[in-house]
Amino acid sequence: MTKEFADTELDMLSPSAPKPAHYDSSLNGWVLSRYADVLAALHEHRLCPVDSRSEGVPDRTDLDAQCRLRRETLTAVSPQRIKSWQAEFTAAAHSTIEKLPAGTRVDIINRFAEPWCLAVAVAVTGADARDSVRLSTLAREVSTATADPSSESLRHSAKAASLQLAESLETSPIPMGGPAFVALCQTLPRFLANAWLALLRHPGQFDRLRREPELLPSAMEELLRYAGLAHMLFRRASKTLTVSGITIAQGARVILKLSSANRDPAQFPNPDRLDFSRRNAPQLALGVGPHSCAGGSLIRMAGGIATAAFVQSVVAADTNSPIEWQGGSGFRSAKSLYVFLRQHS
């Protein structure tokens, strides 16, 4: 790696510093952002997952449905199934990269990450490949609204798009095929955009990963820590409880700042440095405990395949192309990433 992107003054990859747990009246909820506090909250089963606009605690029926869907998803993306997909997705990644013009400048997100992730989404959800463009457009509407949850207009269009996705994928072997399609087709490439930008800004780690591909599993954990997409998770207390020394009343809202916890210097020395040698506690980007991401293993596998192809194919960043960001308070990502590809040997 001979050129790198310099950090900009307004760096969307740098979250706010963690603070002691406190109540924020403007957010109408308790805010937890230190690693230990967020970790404790993630393990607390009485803090129920909700969306950013939820006004109350899910009822028993909703909670049971969440648990059932989680179990079904874990079965659908079992280690055996993931292993069977791995060779297919690796071959597709190499094929997609090899079709790009060698030795040229390309937007690696538009030309590689997005089309490859769409192919992965189609394969995993069993979608009709002939309908992939329409499904991708619907998924983008949903993802855009999630990235900017304050927009009423985006939320309205996303609701209609979600219904169409659910209808199109109602026979998917994956529970909730629509959200799974969005996660793989949209969320994954947006995470890869930020992860690859982080790699380009740390050329020593980029070169190390190219020389030592066996580092890939630990590298993915560090990239999730450093560039994980979700800034926050939301919870509601099903009962009055105490977490990290604070008493949270039944029904109270709790905001978990994942990105801040993943940069907590008390847990990760020199947290703003990407370092594949870290041997700290697990990153929290995909959650932990009873409500962790059921598709986490699939995300790690797919992200690792794409990242391996990226580091073997890219020779330099185009530092003359400024980073354009997309998204909102939900999450932000680099919209494009221009790089120079190496010549085929």
C-alpha positions as CSV (number, residue, x, y, z in Angstrom):
1,M,0.0,0.0,0.0
2,T,1.7,3.2,-1.2
3,K,-1.0,5.8,-0.6
4,E,-3.6,6.3,2.1
5,F,-6.6,8.5,2.9
6,A,-5.9,11.1,5.6
7,D,-8.3,11.4,8.4
8,T,-10.8,14.3,7.8
9,E,-11.7,16.9,10.4
10,L,-15.2,15.5,10.5
11,D,-14.5,11.8,10.6
12,M,-17.6,9.6,10.6
13,L,-15.6,6.7,11.9
14,S,-14.8,8.4,15.2
15,P,-17.7,8.0,17.7
16,S,-18.2,10.1,20.8
17,A,-16.1,9.2,23.9
18,P,-17.8,6.9,26.4
19,K,-19.2,8.5,29.6
20,P,-20.7,7.2,32.8
21,A,-24.2,6.0,32.6
22,H,-26.7,8.9,32.8
23,Y,-30.2,9.9,32.1
24,D,-30.7,12.2,29.1
25,S,-34.0,14.0,29.2
26,S,-33.7,15.0,25.5
27,L,-33.6,11.3,24.6
28,N,-36.0,10.4,27.3
29,G,-33.9,7.5,28.4
30,W,-30.8,6.2,30.1
31,V,-27.6,6.3,28.1
32,L,-24.9,3.7,28.5
33,S,-21.7,4.1,26.5
34,R,-18.8,2.6,28.5
35,Y,-17.9,-0.9,27.5
36,A,-18.6,-2.5,30.9
37,D,-22.0,-0.8,31.1
38,V,-23.1,-1.7,27.6
39,L,-21.8,-5.3,28.1
40,A,-23.8,-5.7,31.3
41,A,-26.9,-4.3,29.6
42,L,-26.6,-6.7,26.7
43,H,-26.5,-9.6,29.0
44,E,-29.6,-8.4,30.9
45,H,-32.6,-10.4,29.7
46,R,-35.0,-7.9,31.3
47,L,-33.9,-5.2,28.9
48,C,-36.0,-6.0,25.9
49,P,-35.0,-5.1,22.3
50,V,-37.1,-2.4,20.7
51,D,-36.7,0.0,17.8
52,S,-35.8,3.7,18.2
53,R,-39.4,4.9,18.2
54,S,-41.0,2.3,20.5
55,E,-43.1,3.7,23.3
56,G,-43.4,0.6,25.5
57,V,-42.2,-2.8,26.5
58,P,-43.0,-5.6,24.1
59,D,-45.7,-7.9,25.4
60,R,-45.1,-11.6,26.2
61,T,-46.4,-12.6,22.7
62,D,-43.9,-10.3,21.0
63,L,-41.0,-11.5,23.2
64,D,-41.8,-15.1,22.5
65,A,-42.0,-14.4,18.8
66,Q,-38.6,-12.7,19.0
67,C,-37.1,-15.8,20.7
68,R,-38.7,-18.2,18.2
69,L,-37.4,-16.2,15.2
70,R,-33.9,-16.1,16.7
71,R,-33.9,-19.9,17.2
72,E,-35.1,-20.5,13.7
73,T,-32.5,-18.1,12.2
74,L,-29.7,-19.8,14.1
75,T,-30.9,-23.1,12.7
76,A,-31.1,-21.7,9.2
77,V,-27.6,-20.3,9.3
78,S,-26.0,-23.2,11.1
79,P,-22.2,-23.7,10.9
80,Q,-22.8,-26.5,8.4
81,R,-24.8,-24.2,6.1
82,I,-22.3,-21.4,6.4
83,K,-19.5,-23.8,5.5
84,S,-21.4,-24.9,2.4
85,W,-21.8,-21.3,1.3
86,Q,-18.2,-20.3,1.9
87,A,-16.8,-21.9,-1.3
88,E,-19.6,-20.5,-3.4
89,F,-19.2,-17.0,-2.1
90,T,-15.4,-17.1,-2.4
91,A,-15.6,-18.1,-6.0
92,A,-18.1,-15.4,-6.7
93,A,-15.9,-12.8,-5.0
94,H,-12.9,-13.7,-7.2
95,S,-15.0,-13.8,-10.3
96,T,-16.4,-10.3,-9.6
97,I,-13.0,-8.8,-8.9
98,E,-11.4,-10.5,-12.0
99,K,-14.0,-8.9,-14.3
100,L,-12.8,-5.4,-13.2
101,P,-10.2,-3.7,-15.4
102,A,-6.8,-4.4,-13.9
103,G,-4.5,-1.5,-13.2
104,T,-7.3,1.0,-13.3
105,R,-9.1,3.3,-10.8
106,V,-12.5,2.0,-9.7
107,D,-15.1,2.6,-7.1
108,I,-14.7,-0.7,-5.2
109,I,-18.0,-0.3,-3.4
110,N,-20.1,0.2,-6.6
111,R,-18.2,-2.2,-8.7
112,F,-17.4,-5.0,-6.3
113,A,-19.0,-4.8,-2.8
114,E,-22.5,-4.0,-3.8
115,P,-23.0,-6.5,-6.7
116,W,-21.2,-9.3,-4.7
117,C,-23.3,-8.7,-1.6
118,L,-26.5,-8.7,-3.7
119,A,-25.5,-12.1,-5.1
120,V,-24.9,-13.3,-1.5
121,A,-28.3,-12.0,-0.5
122,V,-30.0,-13.8,-3.4
123,A,-28.2,-17.1,-2.6
124,V,-28.9,-17.0,1.2
125,T,-32.6,-16.0,1.0
126,G,-33.5,-18.0,-2.0
127,A,-34.7,-15.0,-3.9
128,D,-35.4,-15.1,-7.6
129,A,-32.2,-13.8,-9.3
130,R,-34.2,-12.4,-12.1
131,D,-35.9,-10.1,-9.6
132,S,-32.7,-9.0,-7.9
133,V,-32.7,-5.5,-9.2
134,R,-36.2,-4.7,-7.9
135,L,-35.5,-6.4,-4.6
136,S,-32.3,-4.5,-4.2
137,T,-34.1,-1.2,-4.8
138,L,-36.7,-2.1,-2.2
139,A,-33.9,-3.1,0.2
140,R,-32.1,0.3,-0.3
141,E,-35.3,2.1,0.7
142,V,-35.5,0.2,3.9
143,S,-31.8,0.6,4.7
144,T,-31.9,4.4,3.9
145,A,-34.7,4.9,6.4
146,T,-32.9,2.8,9.1
147,A,-29.8,5.0,8.6
148,D,-31.9,8.2,9.0
149,P,-34.7,7.2,11.5
150,S,-35.8,10.8,12.0
151,S,-37.2,11.2,8.5
152,E,-40.9,10.6,8.4
153,S,-41.0,10.4,4.6
154,L,-38.2,7.8,4.4
155,R,-40.0,5.8,7.1
156,H,-43.3,5.8,5.2
157,S,-41.7,4.6,1.9
158,A,-39.6,2.0,3.8
159,K,-42.7,0.5,5.4
160,A,-44.2,-0.1,1.9
161,A,-40.9,-1.5,0.7
162,S,-40.7,-3.8,3.6
163,L,-44.1,-5.2,2.9
164,Q,-43.2,-5.9,-0.8
165,L,-39.9,-7.6,0.3
166,A,-41.8,-9.8,2.8
167,E,-44.3,-10.8,0.1
168,S,-41.5,-11.5,-2.5
169,L,-39.5,-13.6,0.0
170,E,-42.3,-15.3,2.0
171,T,-41.0,-18.7,0.9
172,S,-37.4,-18.0,1.9
173,P,-35.7,-20.7,3.9
174,I,-34.4,-17.9,6.1
175,P,-36.9,-16.6,8.8
176,M,-37.8,-13.0,8.0
177,G,-36.4,-13.2,4.5
178,G,-37.0,-9.5,3.9
179,P,-34.8,-8.2,6.8
180,A,-32.2,-10.8,6.0
181,F,-32.1,-9.6,2.4
182,V,-31.6,-6.0,3.5
183,A,-28.9,-7.0,5.9
184,L,-26.8,-8.8,3.3
185,C,-27.6,-6.6,0.3
186,Q,-27.4,-3.2,2.0
187,T,-26.0,-3.3,5.5
188,L,-23.1,-5.6,4.7
189,P,-21.6,-3.4,1.8
190,R,-22.0,-0.3,4.0
191,F,-20.0,-1.9,6.7
192,L,-17.4,-3.1,4.2
193,A,-17.1,0.5,2.9
194,N,-16.2,1.8,6.4
195,A,-14.0,-1.2,7.2
196,W,-12.0,-0.9,3.9
197,L,-11.7,2.9,4.5
198,A,-10.2,2.1,7.9
199,L,-7.8,-0.4,6.3
200,L,-6.7,2.2,3.7
201,R,-6.1,4.7,6.6
202,H,-3.9,2.1,8.3
203,P,-1.5,0.9,5.5
204,G,0.6,-1.1,7.9
205,Q,-2.3,-3.3,8.9
206,F,-3.5,-3.5,5.3
207,D,-0.1,-4.8,4.2
208,R,0.1,-7.1,7.2
209,L,-3.3,-8.7,6.3
210,R,-2.1,-9.2,2.7
211,R,1.1,-10.9,3.9
212,E,-0.6,-12.9,6.7
213,P,-4.1,-14.0,5.5
214,E,-4.4,-16.3,8.5
215,L,-5.0,-13.1,10.5
216,L,-8.4,-12.7,8.8
217,P,-10.6,-13.9,11.7
218,S,-9.0,-11.6,14.2
219,A,-8.9,-8.8,11.6
220,M,-12.7,-9.0,11.1
221,E,-13.3,-8.7,14.9
222,E,-11.0,-5.6,15.0
223,L,-12.7,-4.1,11.9
224,L,-16.1,-4.7,13.5
225,R,-14.9,-3.0,16.7
226,Y,-13.4,-0.1,14.8
227,A,-15.9,0.4,11.9
228,G,-19.0,-1.4,13.0
229,L,-22.1,0.2,11.4
230,A,-24.7,0.4,14.2
231,H,-24.1,3.3,16.6
232,M,-26.9,2.5,19.0
233,L,-29.3,-0.2,20.2
234,F,-32.5,0.5,22.1
235,R,-34.0,-1.4,25.0
236,R,-37.0,-1.1,27.3
237,A,-37.0,-2.5,30.9
238,S,-39.6,-5.2,31.4
239,K,-39.1,-4.8,35.2
240,T,-37.3,-2.4,37.5
241,L,-33.7,-3.4,37.7
242,T,-30.2,-2.2,38.5
243,V,-27.4,-2.1,35.9
244,S,-23.9,-0.7,36.5
245,G,-25.1,1.0,39.7
246,I,-28.1,2.8,38.2
247,T,-31.7,1.8,38.9
248,I,-33.8,1.6,35.7
249,A,-37.6,1.7,36.3
250,Q,-39.9,-0.7,34.6
251,G,-40.8,0.6,31.1
252,A,-37.8,3.0,31.0
253,R,-36.0,3.5,27.7
254,V,-32.3,2.6,27.5
255,I,-29.9,3.6,24.8
256,L,-26.8,1.5,24.3
257,K,-24.0,3.3,22.4
258,L,-22.1,0.4,20.8
259,S,-19.7,2.5,18.8
260,S,-18.6,4.4,21.9
261,A,-18.2,1.2,23.9
262,N,-16.1,-0.3,21.2
263,R,-13.7,2.7,21.5
264,D,-13.6,2.7,25.3
265,P,-9.9,3.2,26.3
266,A,-10.5,1.3,29.6
267,Q,-11.1,-1.8,27.5
268,F,-9.1,-1.1,24.3
269,P,-5.8,0.7,24.8
270,N,-5.2,3.3,22.1
271,P,-8.8,2.6,20.8
272,D,-8.5,4.9,17.7
273,R,-5.8,2.7,16.2
274,L,-6.7,-0.3,14.1
275,D,-4.6,-3.2,15.4
276,F,-5.0,-6.8,14.4
277,S,-2.9,-7.9,17.3
278,R,-5.5,-7.0,20.0
279,R,-6.3,-9.7,22.5
280,N,-9.0,-7.8,24.4
281,A,-12.6,-8.7,25.3
282,P,-15.0,-9.2,22.3
283,Q,-16.2,-6.3,20.3
284,L,-19.9,-5.4,20.7
285,A,-20.8,-4.4,17.1
286,L,-23.0,-7.5,16.7
287,G,-24.1,-7.6,20.3
288,V,-23.6,-10.4,22.8
289,G,-25.8,-12.3,25.1
290,P,-29.4,-13.4,24.6
291,H,-30.2,-10.9,21.9
292,S,-26.9,-10.9,19.9
293,C,-27.2,-10.9,16.1
294,A,-28.4,-14.4,15.0
295,G,-26.7,-13.9,11.7
296,G,-23.3,-12.9,13.2
297,S,-21.4,-15.9,11.9
298,L,-22.7,-15.4,8.4
299,I,-21.7,-11.7,8.5
300,R,-18.2,-12.6,9.7
301,M,-17.8,-15.2,7.0
302,A,-19.1,-13.0,4.1
303,G,-17.2,-9.9,5.3
304,G,-14.0,-12.0,5.6
305,I,-14.3,-13.3,2.1
306,A,-14.9,-9.8,0.6
307,T,-12.1,-8.3,2.6
308,A,-9.6,-11.0,1.6
309,A,-10.4,-10.2,-2.1
310,F,-10.1,-6.5,-1.4
311,V,-6.6,-6.6,0.2
312,Q,-5.3,-8.9,-2.5
313,S,-6.7,-6.8,-5.4
314,V,-6.1,-3.2,-4.3
315,V,-2.7,-1.6,-4.7
316,A,-3.5,2.0,-3.6
317,A,-6.2,4.4,-2.6
318,D,-7.1,7.4,-4.8
319,T,-6.4,10.1,-2.2
320,N,-7.6,12.8,-4.6
321,S,-11.2,11.6,-4.3
322,P,-12.9,13.0,-1.2
323,I,-15.0,10.8,1.0
324,E,-18.7,11.4,0.6
325,W,-20.8,10.1,3.5
326,Q,-24.4,8.8,3.4
327,G,-26.8,8.0,6.2
328,G,-27.9,9.7,9.3
329,S,-28.2,9.2,13.1
330,G,-28.8,5.5,12.7
331,F,-25.5,4.9,10.9
332,R,-23.3,6.4,8.3
333,S,-21.0,4.9,5.7
334,A,-18.7,6.0,2.9
335,K,-20.8,6.2,-0.3
336,S,-17.9,5.3,-2.6
337,L,-14.3,4.3,-2.3
338,Y,-12.0,4.9,-5.2
339,V,-8.9,2.7,-5.4
340,F,-6.4,1.5,-7.9
341,L,-6.4,-2.2,-8.8
342,R,-3.2,-4.2,-9.2
343,Q,-2.2,-5.6,-12.6
344,H,-3.0,-9.2,-13.1
345,S,0.1,-11.4,-12.8
